[in-house]
Amino acid sequence: METAADDAGTATRALILALVALACGHMLSTLLRTIPAVSLDLMAADFQLEPQTLASLTSIYPFAFAAAQIPVGAAMDRFGVRPVSLSLLAGTVFGAVASGFATGPASFAVGQFMLGVSTSGMLMCPMTLAAKQLSAARFGLWSGAILSIGNIGMLLSSSPLAFVVDNWGWRAGFWMSALGGVAVTLAVFALVPKQAAEHKDESSPLSQMIEVLRLGLSRPLRGLIALALVSLATSLVLRGLWGGPWLMQVKGLSRVEAGNQLGAFTLAMIIGPLLIGMIDRRLGRRRDLVAGSHMVGALLLALMALGAPHYAVSALFGVPVMPPQYDLVLLVLIGLATSAQPLLFGMSRQLVDAQTTGKALAAVNLAFFLGAALMQSVTGAVAALAGLPAVLLFMAAMLAIGVLVFLAYTSPAGRTG
């Protein structure tokens, strides 16, 4: 009996180490995705582009990331987590090096495309491993933990990256990320076990990809997909693109001061999924928690926008512009409020059988990052036409609409309630 308990403990420790190693890949992904937030102006000057033009160009990353979700999800079910994750990590190292050596818009776009494809499975790998080996309750908690570990990458791309950029230039961020990629690859190689795909699917890759799309468009998942399209997009685009320009241009902060505020935002995004996971287990009202927290996030975003010069909140308080401390509080609250994304993975997992778990998770993840790509490119146009406050108001409106569609499709009459 003791031996069985020891074996179970060893297996649990091995699984935790494997999940942490894979989650570090997601950390690397979030770091790479958010480098432009604190270096967009320097990159634009280097490439002789307008910042808004470069902001639209960086959307190549999330578009490539989203497009790769379908083949990556199918590959995960077909070949297993370990070979897929190692292949993607190798590509990430090459993409980071290519971005660091970019000499203009075209070569930078190539590097961003490589990174988008290669980091596309960095969240899916630990999520799939956890979904196939943990109970539904433990998966809910671990999905939050995986997202929290991954969000540490955004903490690295706040003040630490701002310091690196100020001292060694924006390219150093990509080169340091490449070194991090090598370290994560070695960790995954050592800690993630060699396992055949548990439910190996022998159908053709094309039919598997079609199944990912079919699952995503099916009625049970439709409400989840609608919210997923705007949920992660809001926090990623705010943290990874417009947060820095907002704090530096509208609020007059230095690069490092803006990095400090974005760091606090990121800490909330790290703590948030863990808190939401614990609240979910105690409350047992997942649908209400997901909808309520995201609607609060939409309201907070609108309040941030209205604190700009000559907008409603500034006028209400009789000041030219709300102080940066106002934004700091709102950023932290937004980080906490929009941290319910892992619960969408948990909800989708309950709707499919084990054989299609990877594809269902890929469908939700596809929506997360396709939404981020669309939000990033559209807000670039909004910023050029109407300015940064309009960008925040647009994102708030999209988040509110996503919540309403989610509620409509996940009503008790639907099966996700």
Disulfide bonds with the S-S distance in Angstrom:
none
